[in-house]
Amino acid sequence: RNVRKHHGKSPLVAVIDCGIKRSILNNLLKTGASVVVFPYNADFKEIMDISPDGVLISNGPGDPVMLKGTIQNVQKLMNHLPVYGICLGHQIVCLASGAKTYKLKFGHRGINHPVLDKKSGRVHITSQNHGFAVDVSGITKDFEVSQISLYDRTIEGVSHKSLPIKTVQYHPEAGPGPHDTVDFFMDFVNTLR
């Protein structure tokens, strides 16, 4: 079990590493935050012991339902801290909230996927690499679908209606790829300040 620390200033972000890309860490550190990276199987107490200001669930490979322990820990974390998720992290947060996931017939792969932000009406060009999606019928009344794919109408982002919980299915760090959504990281850190 390898916990890695990256020192910045405030706030302190706990990252649950499900297969994190270095560019996600780099984008978090650019905001000035301190980051402590935990393995995917770190338990709730271990994470809470560092008194983080928020938690980011990273991207990673595979079927999200296989990460039962991570899902259970995220359920607990969501009751105590701001939680953001990217790609697999998005799916884990949705599963922790009671939603279901399914395997896409054709996965989303590439750096040119248009995603509609329902609140702003803007279309972002995103980088994607995933084979599973969140089933819209399982999204609870506490959450809203905030972003959708313009290719197949699958969920690309959710936000909790009253808690600081937000996820995206695509890769906002986009390295390589478009940088339309890199503000995801500053939005997260500003939520913690």
C-alpha positions as CSV (number, residue, x, y, z in Angstrom):
1,R,0.0,0.0,0.0
2,N,1.8,3.0,-1.3
3,V,0.6,6.5,-0.2
4,R,2.3,9.3,-2.1
5,K,2.4,12.9,-1.0
6,H,2.8,16.0,-3.2
7,H,3.2,19.2,-1.3
8,G,1.6,22.4,-2.3
9,K,-0.4,24.7,-0.2
10,S,-4.0,24.6,0.9
11,P,-6.4,22.9,0.3
12,L,-5.4,19.3,1.0
13,V,-6.8,16.9,-1.6
14,A,-7.0,13.1,-1.1
15,V,-6.9,11.3,-4.4
16,I,-8.0,7.7,-4.7
17,D,-5.8,6.1,-7.4
18,C,-7.7,3.7,-9.6
19,G,-5.1,4.0,-12.3
20,I,-4.5,7.8,-12.3
21,K,-2.7,9.5,-15.1
22,R,0.2,11.8,-14.2
23,S,-1.5,14.7,-16.0
24,I,-4.3,14.6,-13.4
25,L,-1.8,15.1,-10.6
26,N,0.0,17.8,-12.6
27,N,-3.3,19.7,-13.1
28,L,-4.2,19.4,-9.4
29,L,-0.8,20.7,-8.3
30,K,-1.0,23.6,-10.8
31,T,-4.0,24.9,-8.7
32,G,-1.6,25.1,-5.6
33,A,-3.3,22.3,-3.7
34,S,-1.5,19.7,-1.7
35,V,-2.2,16.2,-2.8
36,V,-2.0,12.8,-1.1
37,V,-2.5,9.8,-3.3
38,F,-4.1,6.7,-1.8
39,P,-4.3,3.3,-3.5
40,Y,-7.8,2.3,-4.7
41,N,-8.2,-0.1,-1.7
42,A,-7.4,2.5,1.0
43,D,-10.1,2.5,3.6
44,F,-12.3,5.3,4.8
45,K,-10.5,5.8,8.1
46,E,-7.1,5.9,6.4
47,I,-8.3,8.7,4.2
48,M,-10.1,10.6,6.9
49,D,-7.0,10.4,9.2
50,I,-5.2,13.1,7.0
51,S,-8.2,15.5,7.4
52,P,-8.5,16.2,3.6
53,D,-10.6,19.1,2.4
54,G,-11.9,17.0,-0.5
55,V,-11.5,13.8,-2.4
56,L,-10.9,13.1,-6.1
57,I,-11.6,9.6,-7.5
58,S,-9.3,9.0,-10.4
59,N,-9.7,7.4,-13.8
60,G,-8.6,3.8,-14.4
61,P,-9.4,0.7,-16.4
62,G,-12.1,-1.9,-16.3
63,D,-15.6,-2.6,-15.0
64,P,-16.4,-0.3,-12.1
65,V,-18.6,-2.8,-10.3
66,M,-15.5,-4.9,-9.6
67,L,-14.4,-2.2,-7.1
68,K,-16.9,-2.9,-4.4
69,G,-14.6,-1.8,-1.5
70,T,-13.9,1.5,-3.3
71,I,-17.6,2.1,-3.9
72,Q,-18.4,1.5,-0.2
73,N,-15.7,3.9,0.9
74,V,-16.9,6.5,-1.6
75,Q,-20.4,6.2,-0.2
76,K,-19.0,7.1,3.3
77,L,-16.8,9.9,2.0
78,M,-19.7,11.6,0.2
79,N,-21.4,12.1,3.5
80,H,-18.4,14.0,4.9
81,L,-16.4,15.7,2.1
82,P,-16.6,17.2,-1.4
83,V,-16.1,14.4,-3.9
84,Y,-15.2,14.8,-7.5
85,G,-14.7,11.9,-10.0
86,I,-13.1,11.5,-13.4
87,C,-13.9,8.7,-15.9
88,L,-13.9,5.5,-13.8
89,G,-14.2,7.8,-10.7
90,H,-17.4,9.2,-12.3
91,Q,-18.8,5.7,-12.6
92,I,-17.7,4.8,-9.0
93,V,-19.4,7.9,-7.5
94,C,-22.6,7.1,-9.5
95,L,-22.5,3.5,-8.3
96,A,-22.0,4.7,-4.7
97,S,-25.1,6.9,-5.2
98,G,-27.3,3.9,-6.2
99,A,-27.0,4.1,-10.0
100,K,-26.0,1.3,-12.3
101,T,-23.5,1.0,-15.1
102,Y,-23.5,-1.0,-18.3
103,K,-21.0,-2.0,-21.0
104,L,-21.1,0.2,-24.1
105,K,-21.6,-1.7,-27.4
106,F,-18.8,0.6,-28.8
107,G,-16.6,2.3,-26.2
108,H,-15.9,6.0,-26.3
109,R,-12.3,6.3,-27.6
110,G,-10.7,9.4,-29.0
111,I,-9.9,13.1,-28.5
112,N,-12.9,14.6,-30.4
113,H,-16.0,13.7,-28.5
114,P,-18.6,16.6,-28.2
115,V,-20.2,16.9,-24.8
116,L,-23.1,19.3,-24.0
117,D,-22.9,21.1,-20.7
118,K,-26.7,21.4,-20.0
119,K,-26.3,24.4,-17.6
120,S,-24.3,26.7,-19.8
121,G,-25.4,25.3,-23.2
122,R,-21.7,25.1,-24.2
123,V,-20.4,22.2,-26.2
124,H,-16.9,21.0,-25.1
125,I,-14.7,18.8,-27.3
126,T,-13.4,16.1,-24.9
127,S,-10.9,13.3,-24.7
128,Q,-12.4,9.9,-23.8
129,N,-11.3,6.3,-23.3
130,H,-13.9,4.2,-21.6
131,G,-16.0,1.1,-22.3
132,F,-18.7,1.5,-19.6
133,A,-21.4,4.1,-19.0
134,V,-23.8,5.1,-16.3
135,D,-27.5,4.2,-16.8
136,V,-29.6,7.3,-16.7
137,S,-32.5,5.5,-15.2
138,G,-30.5,4.9,-12.0
139,I,-29.7,8.5,-11.3
140,T,-31.4,9.4,-8.0
141,K,-33.4,12.6,-7.4
142,D,-30.5,14.1,-5.4
143,F,-28.4,14.2,-8.6
144,E,-28.8,15.9,-11.9
145,V,-27.3,14.9,-15.2
146,S,-25.1,17.9,-16.0
147,Q,-23.5,16.8,-19.2
148,I,-24.3,14.5,-22.1
149,S,-22.6,13.0,-25.1
150,L,-23.8,14.5,-28.4
151,Y,-22.8,11.2,-30.1
152,D,-25.1,8.8,-28.2
153,R,-26.7,10.8,-25.4
154,T,-24.9,8.9,-22.7
155,I,-24.2,10.6,-19.4
156,E,-20.9,12.6,-19.4
157,G,-21.3,14.3,-16.0
158,V,-23.5,14.5,-12.9
159,S,-23.7,16.9,-10.0
160,H,-25.4,16.6,-6.6
161,K,-28.2,19.1,-6.1
162,S,-27.1,20.2,-2.7
163,L,-23.7,18.6,-1.8
164,P,-20.3,19.4,-3.4
165,I,-20.2,16.2,-5.5
166,K,-19.5,16.4,-9.2
167,T,-18.2,14.0,-11.8
168,V,-17.2,13.8,-15.5
169,Q,-16.9,10.7,-17.7
170,Y,-14.3,12.3,-20.0
171,H,-10.7,13.3,-19.3
172,P,-10.5,17.0,-18.4
173,E,-6.7,16.8,-18.1
174,A,-6.7,16.0,-21.8
175,G,-3.0,15.2,-22.3
176,P,-2.8,14.8,-25.2
177,G,-6.1,16.2,-26.4
178,P,-8.3,19.3,-26.2
179,H,-8.2,21.6,-23.2
180,D,-11.8,22.7,-23.2
181,T,-12.5,21.3,-19.8
182,V,-9.3,21.8,-17.8
183,D,-11.2,24.2,-15.5
184,F,-12.6,21.1,-13.8
185,F,-9.6,21.1,-11.5
186,M,-9.8,24.8,-10.5
187,D,-13.5,24.3,-10.0
188,F,-12.8,21.4,-7.6
189,V,-10.1,23.2,-5.7
190,N,-12.2,26.4,-5.4
191,T,-15.0,24.3,-3.9
192,L,-12.6,23.3,-1.2
193,R,-11.4,26.8,-0.3
